[in-house]
Amino acid sequence: MWPRLFAKVRSPRGSLPCSRGTPGRCGRLTAQQNLSTGGPLRNDFFKELEQHLAGMRKKAAGALTGSSWGSLRGNPDLPPKRADVVIVGGGVMGWSIAYWLKQKEMVQGGLQIVVVERDLTYSKASTVLSAGGIRQQFSLPENIHLSLASADFIRNINEHLGVLGEDPVDLQFNHSGYLFLASEKAAHIMEQNYNTQRQAGAKVALLSPSQLKEKFPWVNTEDVALASHGLENEGWFDPWTLLNAFRRKAISMGVIQCCGEVTDFKYTINVMMTADGERLDVRRINHVKVQMPNSLEYQPVECALVVNAAGAFSGKLAEMLGIGLGSKGSIAGVPFPVEPRKRYVYVVHCPDGPGLDTPFLVDFSGVYFRREGLGGNYITGVSPEEGEEPDTGNLEVDHQFFEDKIWPRLAHRVPAFEKLKVASGWAGFYDYNTLDQNAIIGTHPLIGNMYFASGFSGHGLQHSPAAGRAVAELIVDGNFKTLDLRRLGFNRVLMEEPVLEKNIV
């Protein structure tokens, strides 16, 4: 039925009651309107937003005689009672979106934005537990362009995220690049990817086994058929610094930070019918319920828009709005395909290991490593096989996994690593898109005012500057302006048409 999903729809006879929201008349989709997951939901965002705010200000004035809009805040630990945009998730993606929305607001202070994060220590946050890499060596043009735009942002980061009177941002960027290795069986895929990368503007070089050995003599090249090395704008940086830089800048621009957890929504329902006769309950969020940490106290935040940047838990947030809970074969029965996947990162010490020019190496076995600091330390890891995914109920590290799955492959590729010692390790979550391991950016046909930015499957940190701008463009401009990311919308999920990325690490 999916090919008929976006056919013109007709209004049902009679009206159905709204649920879980302020009582009101349910809207209907006319025969001239179409459902869309990627286009603007309003003809003029700011016109409707101003109408929305005017109504809220009128109610506020009636409730608090003589008060101003800014006096509505009570408990300083609570979020404001009203906001224009609520961003759920205070990782690097959420703060990037907040920053770009403020950059695009037409009037200074015109948008009140709240970023809700349940753990401001970020002890379990995917952003700070990542390996911190950035690369252009992807197979999809969209991912390559996201990386190129993000690399340009990072290269000029203080022009964007510098704050007057504060220290400049230093990401400790290491420009050693990425080095991908290919076997004989996969060499043709690496060549295809190389051509795509070069056409997109990435600076990448292919190396034969002899050239690879000459450039990096510590690599065992006996079973390597081809290698691909990033020449610029690739390497790794400090994730924590980028997160804090976005957060510091956004707060300086007026974004409100809230420590809490979104546990529920209040919404109205517009009843619509598809051309195939399927009833669609299209929700429009009116309030976001924010639960305070270690407390029974909560704050309902009235808002115009919500951004789902909850990372590995964005699918769970979508379920609160009925996504994936409908009958099988219906639009509401299609789940938001993002779930947490646990990944281990190990720190190993090897004084005789590769030197200071060591790139971020990705072996064709899936094992990766990069240098960490100047003291002979390296970080390494590998994604488990599909049937061997570890339990996501905790972030405990399985050291036997290193012994069985990583060390043999690591020592084979770099003989010096036969003498390494494990110093420590940690685990973090990927916001894993089970469909195609690529981001989902845009709206959902059954939620009228929620935008999604998740499912990056391990490359969210490096794409956060450009992806945050893209989401802000969708919200403010109604469509993508700088990068065409339409293929990363939710349509492909409904149509079961994955947009596969071959270079997943």
C-alpha positions as CSV (number, residue, x, y, z in Angstrom):
1,M,0.0,0.0,0.0
2,W,3.0,2.3,0.4
3,P,3.0,3.6,-3.2
4,R,-0.5,5.0,-2.6
5,L,0.5,6.6,0.7
6,F,1.0,10.1,-0.7
7,A,-2.1,10.1,-2.8
8,K,-4.6,12.8,-2.3
9,V,-6.9,12.2,0.6
10,R,-10.5,12.9,1.3
11,S,-12.2,14.1,4.5
12,P,-14.3,11.6,6.4
13,R,-17.9,12.2,7.1
14,G,-18.7,13.6,10.6
15,S,-16.1,14.6,13.1
16,L,-14.2,12.6,15.6
17,P,-13.2,13.7,19.1
18,C,-9.7,14.9,19.8
19,S,-7.8,13.0,22.5
20,R,-5.1,13.7,25.1
21,G,-5.1,17.4,24.5
22,T,-7.0,20.6,24.9
23,P,-10.6,20.0,23.7
24,G,-11.1,21.5,20.3
25,R,-12.3,20.9,16.8
26,C,-10.4,18.3,14.9
27,G,-8.9,19.4,11.6
28,R,-9.3,17.6,8.4
29,L,-7.1,17.3,5.3
30,T,-8.8,18.6,2.2
31,A,-8.7,16.9,-1.2
32,Q,-6.2,19.3,-2.4
33,Q,-3.6,18.6,0.3
34,N,-1.0,15.9,0.3
35,L,0.9,14.1,3.1
36,S,4.6,14.8,3.2
37,T,7.5,13.9,5.5
38,G,10.0,16.3,4.0
39,G,8.3,19.5,3.0
40,P,7.1,22.5,5.1
41,L,4.1,21.9,7.3
42,R,3.1,25.6,7.2
43,N,3.1,28.1,4.3
44,D,4.7,30.7,6.5
45,F,6.4,29.5,9.7
46,F,6.8,32.9,11.4
47,K,3.3,34.1,10.5
48,E,1.7,31.1,12.3
49,L,4.3,31.2,15.0
50,E,3.4,34.9,15.8
51,Q,-0.3,33.9,15.9
52,H,0.6,31.1,18.3
53,L,2.6,33.4,20.5
54,A,0.0,36.2,20.5
55,G,-2.6,33.7,21.8
56,M,-0.2,32.5,24.6
57,R,0.7,36.1,25.6
58,K,-3.1,37.0,25.8
59,K,-3.7,34.0,28.1
60,A,-0.6,34.9,30.1
61,A,-1.8,38.5,30.6
62,G,-5.1,37.3,31.8
63,A,-3.6,35.0,34.3
64,L,-1.0,37.4,35.6
65,T,-2.3,40.9,35.5
66,G,0.4,43.5,35.0
67,S,3.0,40.9,34.3
68,S,5.3,40.7,31.3
69,W,6.1,37.7,29.1
70,G,9.4,37.2,30.8
71,S,7.9,37.0,34.3
72,L,6.2,33.7,33.7
73,R,9.1,31.7,35.1
74,G,8.7,30.5,38.6
75,N,11.0,27.8,40.1
76,P,14.4,28.6,38.4
77,D,15.1,24.8,38.2
78,L,12.0,24.3,36.1
79,P,11.8,25.0,32.3
80,P,9.6,27.9,31.3
81,K,5.9,27.2,31.0
82,R,6.0,28.2,27.3
83,A,8.5,28.0,24.5
84,D,8.6,28.2,20.8
85,V,10.8,25.2,20.3
86,V,11.6,22.3,22.7
87,I,14.6,20.3,21.7
88,V,14.7,16.9,23.4
89,G,18.3,15.8,23.8
90,G,21.2,18.0,24.9
91,G,23.9,16.1,23.1
92,V,26.0,17.7,20.4
93,M,23.1,17.4,17.8
94,G,20.6,19.1,20.0
95,W,22.8,22.0,20.9
96,S,23.9,22.4,17.2
97,I,20.2,22.7,16.2
98,A,19.6,25.2,19.0
99,Y,22.6,27.3,17.8
100,W,21.5,27.3,14.2
101,L,17.9,28.2,15.0
102,K,19.2,31.2,16.9
103,Q,21.5,32.1,14.0
104,K,18.5,32.1,11.7
105,E,16.0,33.9,13.9
106,M,14.8,37.1,12.1
107,V,14.6,39.2,15.3
108,Q,17.1,38.8,18.1
109,G,15.3,37.0,21.0
110,G,12.5,36.2,18.6
111,L,12.6,32.5,19.3
112,Q,12.5,31.0,22.8
113,I,14.3,27.7,22.6
114,V,14.6,25.1,25.4
115,V,17.0,22.2,25.3
116,V,16.0,19.4,27.6
117,E,18.8,17.0,28.7
118,R,18.2,14.4,31.5
119,D,21.9,14.1,32.5
120,L,24.0,17.2,32.4
121,T,27.0,15.3,33.6
122,Y,26.9,13.5,30.2
123,S,28.3,10.4,31.9
124,K,26.4,8.1,29.5
125,A,26.1,10.5,26.6
126,S,27.0,9.1,23.1
127,T,28.7,12.3,22.2
128,V,31.4,12.2,24.8
129,L,31.9,8.4,24.7
130,S,32.6,8.4,20.9
131,A,36.0,8.0,19.3
132,G,35.8,11.6,18.0
133,G,36.6,11.0,14.4
134,I,35.7,12.9,11.3
135,R,36.0,11.6,7.7
136,Q,34.9,12.2,4.2
137,Q,35.3,8.6,3.2
138,F,31.7,7.6,2.9
139,S,29.9,6.0,0.0
140,L,26.8,8.2,0.0
141,P,27.1,11.8,-1.4
142,E,24.9,13.1,1.4
143,N,27.3,11.8,4.1
144,I,30.3,13.1,2.2
145,H,28.8,16.6,1.9
146,L,27.7,16.6,5.6
147,S,31.3,15.8,6.5
148,L,32.8,18.4,4.2
149,A,30.5,21.1,5.5
150,S,31.2,20.1,9.1
151,A,34.9,20.1,8.5
152,D,34.7,23.6,7.2
153,F,32.7,24.6,10.3
154,I,35.3,23.0,12.6
155,R,38.2,24.6,10.7
156,N,36.7,28.0,11.4
157,I,35.1,27.1,14.7
158,N,35.9,30.3,16.6
159,E,34.2,32.4,13.9
160,H,31.0,30.4,14.7
161,L,31.2,29.4,18.3
162,G,33.5,32.0,19.9
163,V,32.0,33.9,22.8
164,L,33.1,37.4,23.7
165,G,35.2,37.4,26.9
166,E,35.6,33.6,26.9
167,D,38.6,31.5,25.9
168,P,38.7,30.5,22.2
169,V,37.6,27.0,21.3
170,D,40.4,24.4,20.9
171,L,39.2,21.1,19.6
172,Q,42.7,19.6,19.7
173,F,42.1,18.5,16.1
174,N,44.6,15.8,14.9
175,H,44.8,16.0,11.1
176,S,46.3,12.5,10.5
177,G,43.4,11.4,8.4
178,Y,41.6,8.1,8.0
179,L,43.2,5.0,6.3
180,F,40.8,2.4,5.0
181,L,42.1,-1.0,3.9
182,A,40.4,-3.2,1.4
183,S,40.8,-6.9,0.5
184,E,40.9,-8.2,-3.0
185,K,37.1,-9.0,-2.8
186,A,36.2,-5.5,-1.8
187,A,38.7,-3.4,-3.7
188,H,36.3,-2.5,-6.5
189,I,33.9,-1.1,-3.9
190,M,36.7,1.1,-2.5
191,E,37.4,2.4,-6.0
192,Q,33.7,3.2,-6.5
193,N,33.6,5.0,-3.2
194,Y,36.8,6.9,-4.1
195,N,35.2,8.2,-7.3
196,T,32.1,9.3,-5.4
197,Q,34.3,11.1,-2.8
198,R,36.4,12.9,-5.4
199,Q,33.3,14.0,-7.3
200,A,31.9,15.4,-4.1
201,G,35.1,17.4,-3.5
202,A,36.9,15.2,-0.9
203,K,40.7,15.0,-1.0
204,V,41.4,11.3,-0.9
205,A,44.2,9.1,-2.4
206,L,44.3,5.5,-3.3
207,L,47.4,3.5,-2.4
208,S,48.7,0.2,-3.7
209,P,50.1,-2.3,-1.2
210,S,53.6,-1.2,-2.0
211,Q,52.8,2.5,-1.7
212,L,50.9,1.7,1.6
213,K,54.0,-0.1,2.9
214,E,56.3,2.7,2.0
215,K,54.1,5.3,3.6
216,F,53.3,3.3,6.7
217,P,56.0,0.6,7.2
218,W,54.4,-0.7,10.4
219,V,51.3,-2.1,8.4
220,N,51.2,-5.7,7.4
221,T,50.1,-5.5,3.7
222,E,50.2,-9.2,2.7
223,D,46.4,-9.5,2.3
224,V,45.6,-5.9,1.5
225,A,44.7,-5.2,-2.2
226,L,44.0,-1.4,-1.9
227,A,44.0,1.4,0.6
228,S,42.3,4.8,0.8
229,H,43.9,7.7,2.7
230,G,42.2,11.0,3.5
231,L,44.6,13.9,2.8
232,E,42.8,16.8,4.5
233,N,39.8,17.6,6.8
234,E,40.0,14.1,8.3
235,G,41.2,12.9,11.7
236,W,39.9,13.2,15.2
237,F,39.1,15.8,17.9
238,D,37.8,16.2,21.4
239,P,34.1,15.5,21.4
240,W,33.5,17.0,24.9
241,T,35.0,20.3,23.7
242,L,32.7,20.5,20.6
243,L,29.6,19.7,22.7
244,N,30.5,22.4,25.2
245,A,31.3,24.9,22.5
246,F,27.9,24.6,21.0
247,R,26.2,24.7,24.4
248,R,28.2,27.7,25.6
249,K,27.4,29.6,22.4
250,A,23.8,28.7,22.3
251,I,23.2,29.7,25.9
252,S,25.0,33.0,25.2
253,M,22.5,33.6,22.4
254,G,19.5,33.0,24.8
255,V,18.8,29.3,24.6
256,I,17.5,27.9,27.9
257,Q,19.1,24.7,29.3
258,C,16.9,22.4,31.3
259,C,17.9,19.3,33.3
260,G,15.0,16.9,33.1
261,E,13.4,14.1,31.1
262,V,10.6,14.3,28.6
263,T,8.1,11.6,29.8
264,D,4.9,12.5,28.0
265,F,3.2,14.7,25.5
266,K,-0.2,16.4,25.3
267,Y,-1.6,16.7,21.8
268,T,-4.6,17.1,19.6
269,I,-5.6,14.8,16.8
270,N,-6.6,15.6,13.3
271,V,-8.4,12.8,11.7
272,M,-7.6,12.2,8.0
273,M,-8.3,9.4,5.4
274,T,-5.9,8.2,2.7
275,A,-7.1,7.4,-0.8
276,D,-7.1,3.8,0.2
277,G,-9.5,4.4,3.0
278,E,-7.0,4.2,5.9
279,R,-7.7,6.4,8.8
280,L,-4.8,8.5,9.9
281,D,-4.6,10.2,13.4
282,V,-2.3,13.1,12.9
283,R,-1.1,14.4,16.2
284,R,-0.1,18.0,16.9
285,I,1.9,18.4,20.1
286,N,0.7,21.2,22.4
287,H,2.6,20.4,25.6
288,V,5.8,18.6,26.5
289,K,5.9,17.1,30.0
290,V,9.3,17.6,31.6
291,Q,10.0,15.5,34.7
292,M,12.6,16.9,37.1
293,P,15.5,14.7,38.1
294,N,15.1,12.8,41.4
295,S,11.8,14.4,42.0
296,L,8.1,14.0,41.5
297,E,7.9,17.6,40.2
298,Y,7.3,18.1,36.6
299,Q,6.6,21.0,34.2
300,P,4.3,21.0,31.2
301,V,5.9,23.2,28.6
302,E,3.5,24.7,26.0
303,C,5.3,24.8,22.6
304,A,4.9,25.3,18.9
305,L,7.5,22.8,17.8
306,V,9.5,19.8,19.2
307,V,12.8,18.5,17.9
308,N,13.6,14.9,18.6
309,A,17.3,14.8,19.0
310,A,17.3,12.1,21.7
311,G,19.8,10.0,19.9
312,A,19.7,6.3,20.8
313,F,16.4,6.8,22.6
314,S,14.7,8.8,19.9
315,G,12.7,5.7,18.9
316,K,11.3,5.4,22.4
317,L,10.3,9.1,22.3
318,A,8.4,8.5,19.0
319,E,6.6,5.6,20.6
320,M,5.1,8.0,23.2
321,L,3.3,9.5,20.2
322,G,2.0,6.2,18.9
323,I,4.6,5.7,16.2
324,G,5.1,2.0,15.7
325,L,2.2,1.0,17.9
326,G,-0.5,0.9,15.2
327,S,-1.8,-2.2,13.5
328,K,0.5,-4.1,11.2
329,G,0.5,-2.8,7.7
330,S,-0.7,0.7,8.7
331,I,1.4,3.8,8.7
332,A,1.2,4.1,12.5
333,G,2.4,0.5,12.7
334,V,5.8,1.3,11.1
335,P,8.2,1.9,13.9
336,F,10.8,4.6,14.0
337,P,13.8,2.3,13.3
338,V,16.3,3.8,15.7
339,E,17.5,1.9,18.8
340,P,20.5,1.9,21.1
341,R,23.4,-0.4,20.2
342,K,26.3,-0.8,22.6
343,R,29.8,-0.4,21.4
344,Y,33.0,-1.0,23.3
345,V,36.1,1.2,23.0
346,Y,39.4,0.0,24.5
347,V,42.5,1.9,25.4
348,V,45.7,0.0,24.9
349,H,49.3,0.8,25.6
350,C,52.1,-0.2,23.2
351,P,55.4,1.8,23.5
352,D,56.7,0.3,20.2
353,G,53.5,0.9,18.3
354,P,53.0,3.1,15.3
355,G,54.4,6.7,15.5
356,L,53.0,10.2,15.6
357,D,51.9,10.1,11.9
358,T,49.5,7.2,12.6
359,P,46.1,7.8,10.9
360,F,42.7,6.5,12.1
361,L,43.1,3.1,10.5
362,V,40.0,1.0,9.6
363,D,40.8,-2.6,8.6
364,F,38.6,-4.6,6.3
365,S,37.9,-6.9,9.2
366,G,36.1,-4.0,10.9
367,V,38.7,-3.4,13.6
368,Y,39.8,0.2,13.9
369,F,42.4,2.0,16.0
370,R,43.9,5.5,16.3
371,R,46.6,7.1,18.4
372,E,45.5,8.6,21.7
373,G,48.0,11.3,23.0
374,L,51.8,11.1,22.9
375,G,52.5,8.3,25.4
376,G,52.1,5.2,23.3
377,N,48.4,4.8,23.9
378,Y,45.8,3.9,21.3
379,I,42.0,3.4,21.2
380,T,40.5,0.5,19.3
381,G,37.2,-1.3,18.8
382,V,35.0,-3.2,16.3
383,S,31.3,-3.5,15.8
384,P,29.9,-6.9,16.8
385,E,28.2,-9.3,14.3
386,E,24.5,-8.7,13.9
387,G,23.7,-11.8,16.0
388,E,26.1,-11.0,18.8
389,E,24.9,-7.5,19.8
390,P,25.6,-7.0,23.6
391,D,23.0,-6.2,26.2
392,T,22.1,-2.5,26.2
393,G,20.8,-2.6,29.8
394,N,24.1,-1.3,31.0
395,L,27.4,0.2,29.9
396,E,29.7,-2.4,31.4
397,V,32.7,-3.4,29.3
398,D,33.3,-6.9,28.1
399,H,37.0,-7.4,28.1
400,Q,36.8,-10.9,26.7
401,F,35.3,-9.3,23.6
402,F,38.7,-7.6,23.1
403,E,40.6,-10.8,23.6
404,D,38.5,-12.8,21.1
405,K,37.4,-10.3,18.5
406,I,39.9,-7.4,18.4
407,W,43.4,-8.3,19.5
408,P,44.0,-11.1,17.0
409,R,43.0,-8.9,14.1
410,L,44.8,-5.9,15.5
411,A,48.1,-7.9,15.9
412,H,47.7,-9.4,12.4
413,R,47.5,-5.9,10.8
414,V,50.1,-4.3,13.1
415,P,52.6,-6.9,14.4
416,A,53.9,-4.5,17.1
417,F,50.4,-4.8,18.8
418,E,51.2,-8.4,19.7
419,K,52.9,-6.9,22.8
420,L,50.2,-4.4,23.8
421,K,48.5,-4.1,27.2
422,V,44.9,-3.1,27.8
423,A,44.9,0.1,30.0
424,S,41.1,0.7,30.2
425,G,37.9,0.8,28.3
426,W,34.4,2.2,28.1
427,A,31.1,1.6,26.4
428,G,28.7,4.0,24.7
429,F,25.5,3.9,22.6
430,Y,25.1,4.3,18.9
431,D,21.7,5.7,17.8
432,Y,21.5,2.8,15.4
433,N,19.2,3.0,12.4
434,T,18.2,-0.6,11.8
435,L,17.0,0.1,8.2
436,D,20.2,1.5,6.6
437,Q,22.5,2.9,9.3
438,N,21.9,6.5,8.1
439,A,20.4,9.5,9.7
440,I,16.7,10.3,9.6
441,I,16.3,14.1,9.2
442,G,12.9,15.7,8.8
443,T,9.3,15.1,9.9
444,H,6.9,12.2,10.3
445,P,3.5,12.1,8.4
446,L,1.6,11.4,11.7
447,I,3.2,14.1,13.9
448,G,2.5,17.6,12.7
449,N,5.1,19.6,14.6
450,M,8.0,17.3,15.5
451,Y,11.2,17.2,13.6
452,F,13.6,14.3,13.8
453,A,17.4,14.3,13.8
454,S,18.7,10.9,14.8
455,G,19.8,7.5,13.5
456,F,23.3,8.6,12.6
457,S,24.7,5.2,13.6
458,G,28.0,6.4,14.8
459,H,28.7,9.5,12.7
460,G,26.4,12.0,14.5
461,L,29.3,13.8,16.2
462,Q,31.2,14.5,13.0
463,H,28.0,15.5,11.1
464,S,26.5,17.6,13.9
465,P,27.5,21.1,12.6
466,A,26.0,20.5,9.1
467,A,23.1,18.4,10.3
468,G,22.1,21.0,12.9
469,R,22.0,23.7,10.2
470,A,19.9,21.4,7.9
471,V,17.3,20.9,10.6
472,A,17.1,24.6,11.3
473,E,16.6,25.2,7.6
474,L,13.7,22.8,7.6
475,I,12.1,24.6,10.5
476,V,12.6,28.2,9.6
477,D,12.8,28.1,5.7
478,G,10.5,25.1,5.2
479,N,13.1,23.1,3.1
480,F,16.8,22.4,2.8
481,K,18.9,25.3,1.6
482,T,22.6,24.4,1.8
483,L,22.6,20.6,1.4
484,D,20.0,18.5,-0.3
485,L,19.2,15.8,2.3
486,R,15.8,14.8,1.1
487,R,16.8,11.2,0.7
488,L,17.5,11.1,4.4
489,G,13.8,11.8,5.2
490,F,11.3,9.3,6.8
491,N,9.7,8.5,3.4
492,R,12.3,5.8,2.8
493,V,11.3,4.1,6.0
494,L,7.6,3.9,5.0
495,M,8.6,2.8,1.5
496,E,11.0,0.2,2.8
497,E,13.7,1.6,0.5
498,P,17.0,1.8,2.5
499,V,19.7,4.3,1.4
500,L,22.6,2.1,2.4
501,E,26.0,3.4,3.5
502,K,28.8,1.0,2.7
503,N,31.5,2.6,4.9
504,I,30.1,2.0,8.4
505,V,32.6,1.8,11.2
